Amino acid sequence: MKNILNIVAAITFAIQVNAQTGDPHFSMAKGRVFSQREQSVMQNGVMMRNGIVTEVKNGSERRMYEELKTLDGSKVLPDGTILRLDGTQSRLQEGERIFLSGTVNLVPKNEYVTMSNGRMTIVKDTIWIQMDRDLMLENGNRVFVQGYVITSDGKKVQFNEGDKISLQGNWMNDQPVFNSKLLQSSK
């Protein structure tokens, strides 16, 4: 009986040690795993999202901790600085990415908040996620699950079915409609 317990303990210990030998900065629980469609569209590289420099590799993303060298010889530092071979230096801006080839472009954004069937929903590409808590947008506006927005200057705007606001805080419907809602809410 003691031998069986010793064997079980040894196997458990070996499994725990083996599970801890992976990358200390990344695990499937911490990183985001993209769908097969997203993986086929996305290329490996580095991007700046929500002020965080993120490395994209084989369809998974993780925070960048070490410098990365691109195929054209450029270096990308963990703070988002890009050092080119000719000595020029630039920095990734929000929403930009650099591919391993060395080319920089904007990450296509199709992310917004909308009201669908009376519920506040976040849409990222073709994925619809029902909101379960309030959301702060990049420009300081706050979207509440109850169906309204408090703008950065404190005005309350009610959402209607189909209204959209980008995660950057830009109203995606007709601007005059938004302005009239804003005026009505300030009365």
Biotite code that builds the C-alpha atoms (Angstrom):
import biotite.structure as struc

atoms = struc.array([
    struc.Atom([0.000, 0.000, 0.000], chain_id="A", res_id=1, res_name="MET", atom_name="CA", element="C"),
    struc.Atom([2.863, 2.362, 0.848], chain_id="A", res_id=2, res_name="LYS", atom_name="CA", element="C"),
    struc.Atom([4.459, 1.639, -2.519], chain_id="A", res_id=3, res_name="ASN", atom_name="CA", element="C"),
    struc.Atom([1.262, 2.602, -4.350], chain_id="A", res_id=4, res_name="ILE", atom_name="CA", element="C"),
    struc.Atom([1.018, 5.870, -2.428], chain_id="A", res_id=5, res_name="LEU", atom_name="CA", element="C"),
    struc.Atom([4.696, 6.594, -3.128], chain_id="A", res_id=6, res_name="ASN", atom_name="CA", element="C"),
    struc.Atom([4.181, 5.934, -6.847], chain_id="A", res_id=7, res_name="ILE", atom_name="CA", element="C"),
    struc.Atom([1.099, 8.191, -6.965], chain_id="A", res_id=8, res_name="VAL", atom_name="CA", element="C"),
    struc.Atom([3.003, 10.931, -5.123], chain_id="A", res_id=9, res_name="ALA", atom_name="CA", element="C"),
    struc.Atom([5.976, 10.605, -7.500], chain_id="A", res_id=10, res_name="ALA", atom_name="CA", element="C"),
    struc.Atom([3.733, 10.793, -10.576], chain_id="A", res_id=11, res_name="ILE", atom_name="CA", element="C"),
    struc.Atom([1.900, 13.833, -9.176], chain_id="A", res_id=12, res_name="THR", atom_name="CA", element="C"),
    struc.Atom([5.213, 15.554, -8.438], chain_id="A", res_id=13, res_name="PHE", atom_name="CA", element="C"),
    struc.Atom([6.540, 14.774, -11.939], chain_id="A", res_id=14, res_name="ALA", atom_name="CA", element="C"),
    struc.Atom([3.399, 16.186, -13.566], chain_id="A", res_id=15, res_name="ILE", atom_name="CA", element="C"),
    struc.Atom([3.612, 19.385, -11.515], chain_id="A", res_id=16, res_name="GLN", atom_name="CA", element="C"),
    struc.Atom([7.294, 19.890, -12.351], chain_id="A", res_id=17, res_name="VAL", atom_name="CA", element="C"),
    struc.Atom([6.647, 19.242, -16.036], chain_id="A", res_id=18, res_name="ASN", atom_name="CA", element="C"),
    struc.Atom([3.725, 21.689, -16.101], chain_id="A", res_id=19, res_name="ALA", atom_name="CA", element="C"),
    struc.Atom([5.945, 24.469, -14.738], chain_id="A", res_id=20, res_name="GLN", atom_name="CA", element="C"),
    struc.Atom([8.688, 24.211, -17.369], chain_id="A", res_id=21, res_name="THR", atom_name="CA", element="C"),
    struc.Atom([6.806, 26.214, -20.017], chain_id="A", res_id=22, res_name="GLY", atom_name="CA", element="C"),
    struc.Atom([7.254, 29.910, -20.805], chain_id="A", res_id=23, res_name="ASP", atom_name="CA", element="C"),
    struc.Atom([6.956, 31.767, -17.459], chain_id="A", res_id=24, res_name="PRO", atom_name="CA", element="C"),
    struc.Atom([5.267, 34.753, -19.107], chain_id="A", res_id=25, res_name="HIS", atom_name="CA", element="C"),
    struc.Atom([2.574, 32.901, -21.015], chain_id="A", res_id=26, res_name="PHE", atom_name="CA", element="C"),
    struc.Atom([-0.021, 30.266, -20.439], chain_id="A", res_id=27, res_name="SER", atom_name="CA", element="C"),
    struc.Atom([-3.220, 29.456, -22.246], chain_id="A", res_id=28, res_name="MET", atom_name="CA", element="C"),
    struc.Atom([-5.101, 30.852, -19.252], chain_id="A", res_id=29, res_name="ALA", atom_name="CA", element="C"),
    struc.Atom([-3.343, 34.237, -19.526], chain_id="A", res_id=30, res_name="LYS", atom_name="CA", element="C"),
    struc.Atom([-3.059, 34.535, -23.315], chain_id="A", res_id=31, res_name="GLY", atom_name="CA", element="C"),
    struc.Atom([-5.833, 34.911, -25.828], chain_id="A", res_id=32, res_name="ARG", atom_name="CA", element="C"),
    struc.Atom([-6.276, 32.126, -28.358], chain_id="A", res_id=33, res_name="VAL", atom_name="CA", element="C"),
    struc.Atom([-7.663, 33.185, -31.717], chain_id="A", res_id=34, res_name="PHE", atom_name="CA", element="C"),
    struc.Atom([-10.092, 31.208, -33.868], chain_id="A", res_id=35, res_name="SER", atom_name="CA", element="C"),
    struc.Atom([-8.846, 29.389, -36.961], chain_id="A", res_id=36, res_name="GLN", atom_name="CA", element="C"),
    struc.Atom([-10.285, 32.151, -39.145], chain_id="A", res_id=37, res_name="ARG", atom_name="CA", element="C"),
    struc.Atom([-8.410, 34.809, -37.198], chain_id="A", res_id=38, res_name="GLU", atom_name="CA", element="C"),
    struc.Atom([-5.216, 32.746, -37.293], chain_id="A", res_id=39, res_name="GLN", atom_name="CA", element="C"),
    struc.Atom([-5.387, 32.430, -41.074], chain_id="A", res_id=40, res_name="SER", atom_name="CA", element="C"),
    struc.Atom([-5.778, 36.204, -41.424], chain_id="A", res_id=41, res_name="VAL", atom_name="CA", element="C"),
    struc.Atom([-3.302, 37.239, -38.731], chain_id="A", res_id=42, res_name="MET", atom_name="CA", element="C"),
    struc.Atom([0.446, 37.140, -39.150], chain_id="A", res_id=43, res_name="GLN", atom_name="CA", element="C"),
    struc.Atom([3.092, 36.902, -36.474], chain_id="A", res_id=44, res_name="ASN", atom_name="CA", element="C"),
    struc.Atom([4.451, 40.180, -35.148], chain_id="A", res_id=45, res_name="GLY", atom_name="CA", element="C"),
    struc.Atom([3.981, 42.795, -32.449], chain_id="A", res_id=46, res_name="VAL", atom_name="CA", element="C"),
    struc.Atom([1.071, 45.161, -31.838], chain_id="A", res_id=47, res_name="MET", atom_name="CA", element="C"),
    struc.Atom([0.097, 47.924, -29.424], chain_id="A", res_id=48, res_name="MET", atom_name="CA", element="C"),
    struc.Atom([-3.322, 47.290, -27.889], chain_id="A", res_id=49, res_name="ARG", atom_name="CA", element="C"),
    struc.Atom([-4.727, 49.214, -24.920], chain_id="A", res_id=50, res_name="ASN", atom_name="CA", element="C"),
    struc.Atom([-1.289, 50.698, -24.277], chain_id="A", res_id=51, res_name="GLY", atom_name="CA", element="C"),
    struc.Atom([0.307, 47.259, -23.948], chain_id="A", res_id=52, res_name="ILE", atom_name="CA", element="C"),
    struc.Atom([2.893, 45.909, -26.389], chain_id="A", res_id=53, res_name="VAL", atom_name="CA", element="C"),
    struc.Atom([1.703, 42.437, -27.344], chain_id="A", res_id=54, res_name="THR", atom_name="CA", element="C"),
    struc.Atom([3.511, 39.744, -29.326], chain_id="A", res_id=55, res_name="GLU", atom_name="CA", element="C"),
    struc.Atom([1.367, 37.663, -31.690], chain_id="A", res_id=56, res_name="VAL", atom_name="CA", element="C"),
    struc.Atom([2.785, 34.228, -32.426], chain_id="A", res_id=57, res_name="LYS", atom_name="CA", element="C"),
    struc.Atom([0.992, 31.321, -34.090], chain_id="A", res_id=58, res_name="ASN", atom_name="CA", element="C"),
    struc.Atom([-2.402, 32.854, -33.410], chain_id="A", res_id=59, res_name="GLY", atom_name="CA", element="C"),
    struc.Atom([-1.814, 33.492, -29.692], chain_id="A", res_id=60, res_name="SER", atom_name="CA", element="C"),
    struc.Atom([-0.965, 36.807, -28.116], chain_id="A", res_id=61, res_name="GLU", atom_name="CA", element="C"),
    struc.Atom([1.037, 37.567, -24.998], chain_id="A", res_id=62, res_name="ARG", atom_name="CA", element="C"),
    struc.Atom([2.632, 40.578, -23.392], chain_id="A", res_id=63, res_name="ARG", atom_name="CA", element="C"),
    struc.Atom([6.090, 41.244, -24.817], chain_id="A", res_id=64, res_name="MET", atom_name="CA", element="C"),
    struc.Atom([8.995, 41.011, -22.350], chain_id="A", res_id=65, res_name="TYR", atom_name="CA", element="C"),
    struc.Atom([12.033, 40.634, -24.624], chain_id="A", res_id=66, res_name="GLU", atom_name="CA", element="C"),
    struc.Atom([13.154, 42.416, -27.774], chain_id="A", res_id=67, res_name="GLU", atom_name="CA", element="C"),
    struc.Atom([12.163, 40.900, -31.100], chain_id="A", res_id=68, res_name="LEU", atom_name="CA", element="C"),
    struc.Atom([14.176, 41.035, -34.321], chain_id="A", res_id=69, res_name="LYS", atom_name="CA", element="C"),
    struc.Atom([12.265, 41.276, -37.610], chain_id="A", res_id=70, res_name="THR", atom_name="CA", element="C"),
    struc.Atom([13.340, 39.762, -40.923], chain_id="A", res_id=71, res_name="LEU", atom_name="CA", element="C"),
    struc.Atom([14.510, 43.154, -42.246], chain_id="A", res_id=72, res_name="ASP", atom_name="CA", element="C"),
    struc.Atom([16.881, 43.478, -39.257], chain_id="A", res_id=73, res_name="GLY", atom_name="CA", element="C"),
    struc.Atom([14.791, 45.926, -37.239], chain_id="A", res_id=74, res_name="SER", atom_name="CA", element="C"),
    struc.Atom([14.447, 45.445, -33.488], chain_id="A", res_id=75, res_name="LYS", atom_name="CA", element="C"),
    struc.Atom([11.209, 45.888, -31.547], chain_id="A", res_id=76, res_name="VAL", atom_name="CA", element="C"),
    struc.Atom([11.720, 46.633, -27.854], chain_id="A", res_id=77, res_name="LEU", atom_name="CA", element="C"),
    struc.Atom([9.228, 45.678, -25.107], chain_id="A", res_id=78, res_name="PRO", atom_name="CA", element="C"),
    struc.Atom([8.144, 49.337, -24.782], chain_id="A", res_id=79, res_name="ASP", atom_name="CA", element="C"),
    struc.Atom([7.086, 49.415, -28.466], chain_id="A", res_id=80, res_name="GLY", atom_name="CA", element="C"),
    struc.Atom([10.169, 51.236, -29.782], chain_id="A", res_id=81, res_name="THR", atom_name="CA", element="C"),
    struc.Atom([11.232, 50.155, -33.281], chain_id="A", res_id=82, res_name="ILE", atom_name="CA", element="C"),
    struc.Atom([14.950, 50.488, -34.088], chain_id="A", res_id=83, res_name="LEU", atom_name="CA", element="C"),
    struc.Atom([15.624, 50.305, -37.842], chain_id="A", res_id=84, res_name="ARG", atom_name="CA", element="C"),
    struc.Atom([18.953, 49.291, -39.424], chain_id="A", res_id=85, res_name="LEU", atom_name="CA", element="C"),
    struc.Atom([19.434, 52.803, -40.852], chain_id="A", res_id=86, res_name="ASP", atom_name="CA", element="C"),
    struc.Atom([19.404, 54.211, -37.303], chain_id="A", res_id=87, res_name="GLY", atom_name="CA", element="C"),
    struc.Atom([15.896, 55.661, -37.376], chain_id="A", res_id=88, res_name="THR", atom_name="CA", element="C"),
    struc.Atom([13.702, 55.081, -34.374], chain_id="A", res_id=89, res_name="GLN", atom_name="CA", element="C"),
    struc.Atom([9.923, 55.102, -34.048], chain_id="A", res_id=90, res_name="SER", atom_name="CA", element="C"),
    struc.Atom([7.375, 53.860, -31.568], chain_id="A", res_id=91, res_name="ARG", atom_name="CA", element="C"),
    struc.Atom([4.253, 51.763, -32.086], chain_id="A", res_id=92, res_name="LEU", atom_name="CA", element="C"),
    struc.Atom([1.099, 53.811, -31.603], chain_id="A", res_id=93, res_name="GLN", atom_name="CA", element="C"),
    struc.Atom([-2.210, 52.473, -30.315], chain_id="A", res_id=94, res_name="GLU", atom_name="CA", element="C"),
    struc.Atom([-3.699, 50.137, -32.912], chain_id="A", res_id=95, res_name="GLY", atom_name="CA", element="C"),
    struc.Atom([-0.489, 49.693, -34.921], chain_id="A", res_id=96, res_name="GLU", atom_name="CA", element="C"),
    struc.Atom([1.334, 46.442, -35.538], chain_id="A", res_id=97, res_name="ARG", atom_name="CA", element="C"),
    struc.Atom([4.668, 45.464, -37.017], chain_id="A", res_id=98, res_name="ILE", atom_name="CA", element="C"),
    struc.Atom([4.879, 42.170, -38.862], chain_id="A", res_id=99, res_name="PHE", atom_name="CA", element="C"),
    struc.Atom([7.965, 39.964, -38.757], chain_id="A", res_id=100, res_name="LEU", atom_name="CA", element="C"),
    struc.Atom([8.711, 41.257, -42.255], chain_id="A", res_id=101, res_name="SER", atom_name="CA", element="C"),
    struc.Atom([9.245, 44.717, -40.718], chain_id="A", res_id=102, res_name="GLY", atom_name="CA", element="C"),
    struc.Atom([6.217, 46.454, -42.228], chain_id="A", res_id=103, res_name="THR", atom_name="CA", element="C"),
    struc.Atom([4.025, 48.534, -39.924], chain_id="A", res_id=104, res_name="VAL", atom_name="CA", element="C"),
    struc.Atom([0.287, 49.081, -40.394], chain_id="A", res_id=105, res_name="ASN", atom_name="CA", element="C"),
    struc.Atom([-2.903, 49.654, -38.436], chain_id="A", res_id=106, res_name="LEU", atom_name="CA", element="C"),
    struc.Atom([-4.757, 46.731, -36.917], chain_id="A", res_id=107, res_name="VAL", atom_name="CA", element="C"),
    struc.Atom([-8.189, 46.635, -38.539], chain_id="A", res_id=108, res_name="PRO", atom_name="CA", element="C"),
    struc.Atom([-10.770, 47.511, -35.912], chain_id="A", res_id=109, res_name="LYS", atom_name="CA", element="C"),
    struc.Atom([-14.309, 46.338, -36.065], chain_id="A", res_id=110, res_name="ASN", atom_name="CA", element="C"),
    struc.Atom([-14.975, 46.596, -32.359], chain_id="A", res_id=111, res_name="GLU", atom_name="CA", element="C"),
    struc.Atom([-17.934, 48.452, -30.922], chain_id="A", res_id=112, res_name="TYR", atom_name="CA", element="C"),
    struc.Atom([-20.713, 48.392, -28.332], chain_id="A", res_id=113, res_name="VAL", atom_name="CA", element="C"),
    struc.Atom([-24.328, 48.151, -29.459], chain_id="A", res_id=114, res_name="THR", atom_name="CA", element="C"),
    struc.Atom([-27.776, 47.480, -28.062], chain_id="A", res_id=115, res_name="MET", atom_name="CA", element="C"),
    struc.Atom([-29.186, 44.242, -29.440], chain_id="A", res_id=116, res_name="SER", atom_name="CA", element="C"),
    struc.Atom([-32.537, 42.824, -28.294], chain_id="A", res_id=117, res_name="ASN", atom_name="CA", element="C"),
    struc.Atom([-32.522, 45.292, -25.419], chain_id="A", res_id=118, res_name="GLY", atom_name="CA", element="C"),
    struc.Atom([-29.141, 44.134, -24.103], chain_id="A", res_id=119, res_name="ARG", atom_name="CA", element="C"),
    struc.Atom([-25.779, 45.866, -24.283], chain_id="A", res_id=120, res_name="MET", atom_name="CA", element="C"),
    struc.Atom([-23.366, 43.841, -26.405], chain_id="A", res_id=121, res_name="THR", atom_name="CA", element="C"),
    struc.Atom([-19.684, 44.145, -27.329], chain_id="A", res_id=122, res_name="ILE", atom_name="CA", element="C"),
    struc.Atom([-18.962, 43.186, -30.951], chain_id="A", res_id=123, res_name="VAL", atom_name="CA", element="C"),
    struc.Atom([-15.424, 42.181, -31.940], chain_id="A", res_id=124, res_name="LYS", atom_name="CA", element="C"),
    struc.Atom([-15.246, 41.281, -35.628], chain_id="A", res_id=125, res_name="ASP", atom_name="CA", element="C"),
    struc.Atom([-18.063, 38.732, -35.888], chain_id="A", res_id=126, res_name="THR", atom_name="CA", element="C"),
    struc.Atom([-18.141, 37.741, -32.211], chain_id="A", res_id=127, res_name="ILE", atom_name="CA", element="C"),
    struc.Atom([-20.994, 39.151, -30.081], chain_id="A", res_id=128, res_name="TRP", atom_name="CA", element="C"),
    struc.Atom([-20.424, 39.189, -26.313], chain_id="A", res_id=129, res_name="ILE", atom_name="CA", element="C"),
    struc.Atom([-23.184, 40.263, -23.933], chain_id="A", res_id=130, res_name="GLN", atom_name="CA", element="C"),
    struc.Atom([-21.888, 42.848, -21.453], chain_id="A", res_id=131, res_name="MET", atom_name="CA", element="C"),
    struc.Atom([-21.943, 41.733, -17.827], chain_id="A", res_id=132, res_name="ASP", atom_name="CA", element="C"),
    struc.Atom([-20.268, 44.853, -16.397], chain_id="A", res_id=133, res_name="ARG", atom_name="CA", element="C"),
    struc.Atom([-19.773, 48.510, -17.252], chain_id="A", res_id=134, res_name="ASP", atom_name="CA", element="C"),
    struc.Atom([-17.110, 49.401, -19.816], chain_id="A", res_id=135, res_name="LEU", atom_name="CA", element="C"),
    struc.Atom([-14.756, 52.400, -19.941], chain_id="A", res_id=136, res_name="MET", atom_name="CA", element="C"),
    struc.Atom([-13.992, 53.509, -23.512], chain_id="A", res_id=137, res_name="LEU", atom_name="CA", element="C"),
    struc.Atom([-10.641, 54.919, -24.670], chain_id="A", res_id=138, res_name="GLU", atom_name="CA", element="C"),
    struc.Atom([-11.889, 58.541, -24.703], chain_id="A", res_id=139, res_name="ASN", atom_name="CA", element="C"),
    struc.Atom([-13.193, 58.370, -21.115], chain_id="A", res_id=140, res_name="GLY", atom_name="CA", element="C"),
    struc.Atom([-16.859, 57.680, -21.919], chain_id="A", res_id=141, res_name="ASN", atom_name="CA", element="C"),
    struc.Atom([-18.404, 54.912, -19.810], chain_id="A", res_id=142, res_name="ARG", atom_name="CA", element="C"),
    struc.Atom([-20.979, 52.448, -21.187], chain_id="A", res_id=143, res_name="VAL", atom_name="CA", element="C"),
    struc.Atom([-23.345, 50.969, -18.605], chain_id="A", res_id=144, res_name="PHE", atom_name="CA", element="C"),
    struc.Atom([-25.008, 47.559, -18.950], chain_id="A", res_id=145, res_name="VAL", atom_name="CA", element="C"),
    struc.Atom([-28.335, 49.281, -18.228], chain_id="A", res_id=146, res_name="GLN", atom_name="CA", element="C"),
    struc.Atom([-28.176, 50.849, -21.719], chain_id="A", res_id=147, res_name="GLY", atom_name="CA", element="C"),
    struc.Atom([-26.714, 54.324, -21.429], chain_id="A", res_id=148, res_name="TYR", atom_name="CA", element="C"),
    struc.Atom([-23.410, 56.169, -21.785], chain_id="A", res_id=149, res_name="VAL", atom_name="CA", element="C"),
    struc.Atom([-21.960, 58.758, -19.441], chain_id="A", res_id=150, res_name="ILE", atom_name="CA", element="C"),
    struc.Atom([-19.681, 60.981, -21.528], chain_id="A", res_id=151, res_name="THR", atom_name="CA", element="C"),
    struc.Atom([-16.322, 62.164, -20.235], chain_id="A", res_id=152, res_name="SER", atom_name="CA", element="C"),
    struc.Atom([-17.913, 65.553, -19.440], chain_id="A", res_id=153, res_name="ASP", atom_name="CA", element="C"),
    struc.Atom([-20.675, 63.904, -17.350], chain_id="A", res_id=154, res_name="GLY", atom_name="CA", element="C"),
    struc.Atom([-23.639, 63.920, -19.766], chain_id="A", res_id=155, res_name="LYS", atom_name="CA", element="C"),
    struc.Atom([-25.940, 60.891, -19.914], chain_id="A", res_id=156, res_name="LYS", atom_name="CA", element="C"),
    struc.Atom([-26.950, 59.475, -23.314], chain_id="A", res_id=157, res_name="VAL", atom_name="CA", element="C"),
    struc.Atom([-29.545, 56.683, -23.616], chain_id="A", res_id=158, res_name="GLN", atom_name="CA", element="C"),
    struc.Atom([-28.855, 53.849, -26.083], chain_id="A", res_id=159, res_name="PHE", atom_name="CA", element="C"),
    struc.Atom([-31.587, 52.750, -28.489], chain_id="A", res_id=160, res_name="ASN", atom_name="CA", element="C"),
    struc.Atom([-31.803, 49.454, -30.331], chain_id="A", res_id=161, res_name="GLU", atom_name="CA", element="C"),
    struc.Atom([-29.065, 49.313, -32.995], chain_id="A", res_id=162, res_name="GLY", atom_name="CA", element="C"),
    struc.Atom([-27.048, 52.293, -31.715], chain_id="A", res_id=163, res_name="ASP", atom_name="CA", element="C"),
    struc.Atom([-23.279, 51.756, -31.935], chain_id="A", res_id=164, res_name="LYS", atom_name="CA", element="C"),
    struc.Atom([-20.283, 53.370, -30.264], chain_id="A", res_id=165, res_name="ILE", atom_name="CA", element="C"),
    struc.Atom([-16.709, 52.280, -31.032], chain_id="A", res_id=166, res_name="SER", atom_name="CA", element="C"),
    struc.Atom([-14.393, 51.123, -28.257], chain_id="A", res_id=167, res_name="LEU", atom_name="CA", element="C"),
    struc.Atom([-12.449, 54.327, -28.907], chain_id="A", res_id=168, res_name="GLN", atom_name="CA", element="C"),
    struc.Atom([-15.600, 56.265, -27.945], chain_id="A", res_id=169, res_name="GLY", atom_name="CA", element="C"),
    struc.Atom([-16.703, 57.486, -31.380], chain_id="A", res_id=170, res_name="ASN", atom_name="CA", element="C"),
    struc.Atom([-20.446, 57.349, -32.032], chain_id="A", res_id=171, res_name="TRP", atom_name="CA", element="C"),
    struc.Atom([-20.939, 55.201, -35.147], chain_id="A", res_id=172, res_name="MET", atom_name="CA", element="C"),
    struc.Atom([-24.530, 56.236, -35.933], chain_id="A", res_id=173, res_name="ASN", atom_name="CA", element="C"),
    struc.Atom([-25.544, 59.538, -37.516], chain_id="A", res_id=174, res_name="ASP", atom_name="CA", element="C"),
    struc.Atom([-23.892, 62.345, -35.571], chain_id="A", res_id=175, res_name="GLN", atom_name="CA", element="C"),
    struc.Atom([-27.056, 64.545, -35.568], chain_id="A", res_id=176, res_name="PRO", atom_name="CA", element="C"),
    struc.Atom([-28.968, 61.715, -33.854], chain_id="A", res_id=177, res_name="VAL", atom_name="CA", element="C"),
    struc.Atom([-26.312, 61.541, -31.146], chain_id="A", res_id=178, res_name="PHE", atom_name="CA", element="C"),
    struc.Atom([-26.328, 65.329, -30.721], chain_id="A", res_id=179, res_name="ASN", atom_name="CA", element="C"),
    struc.Atom([-30.117, 65.399, -30.323], chain_id="A", res_id=180, res_name="SER", atom_name="CA", element="C"),
    struc.Atom([-29.939, 62.607, -27.718], chain_id="A", res_id=181, res_name="LYS", atom_name="CA", element="C"),
    struc.Atom([-27.246, 64.536, -25.895], chain_id="A", res_id=182, res_name="LEU", atom_name="CA", element="C"),
    struc.Atom([-29.370, 67.680, -25.863], chain_id="A", res_id=183, res_name="LEU", atom_name="CA", element="C"),
    struc.Atom([-32.416, 65.775, -24.602], chain_id="A", res_id=184, res_name="GLN", atom_name="CA", element="C"),
    struc.Atom([-30.400, 64.148, -21.837], chain_id="A", res_id=185, res_name="SER", atom_name="CA", element="C"),
    struc.Atom([-29.019, 67.475, -20.590], chain_id="A", res_id=186, res_name="SER", atom_name="CA", element="C"),
    struc.Atom([-32.531, 68.944, -20.031], chain_id="A", res_id=187, res_name="LYS", atom_name="CA", element="C"),
])
